[in-house]
């Protein structure tokens, strides 16, 4: 298994500012992802955080708005840039862990962001 | 393209009664199916998964799910609901041939168990 620590757990931010969310895993993992959960909605994949290279973004998400860092196999950051109220969401870090016969996804507790 | 449908926004059951939360999926290859639960102000917790083998999968907290290939369904079930089961439940799918490991989530179903 994997234990994921996300910081901050919640924040209230002014529009136009940026917030960086940290994700720390207790073991080395190859696959690391960032998801967004808008109020009352399901989870949507923002990007795959690649170690040593640029993140792979899903349709509708761009690097300028959601820059991602992945300096090593246990840590990643997601920045929400130039925030607007529409960015108010829960942001979740996820990792894929190799088990004996397959893989399994583990999620952090999430960061609840409110933009005012 | 992969997709997941959870047709019910909310399911209401009385404590002690059986519960079912529905999920249907669409993938181009073989599915890798999951159920997750989200309690208020908490992250996602893994409940169970199906890859291959027995169509009835048993998971955490007494939950189980049945994989039905012909109906492309993976409904979550529990024989006797508890008030503490009240939460938001997400079904998710991955195509086993997809090397990106991306999960596609359903819209979620809120389960309310009344005493």
Interface residues (C-beta under 8 A of the other chain):
Chain A: X4 X6 X31 X33 X41 X42 X43 X44 X45 X48 X56 X92 X94 X96 X101 X102 X103 X104 X105 X106 X107 X108 X109 X110 X112
Chain B: X32 X34 X36 X41 X42 X43 X44 X45 X46 X49 X51 X90 X100 X101 X102 X103 X105 X106 X107 X108
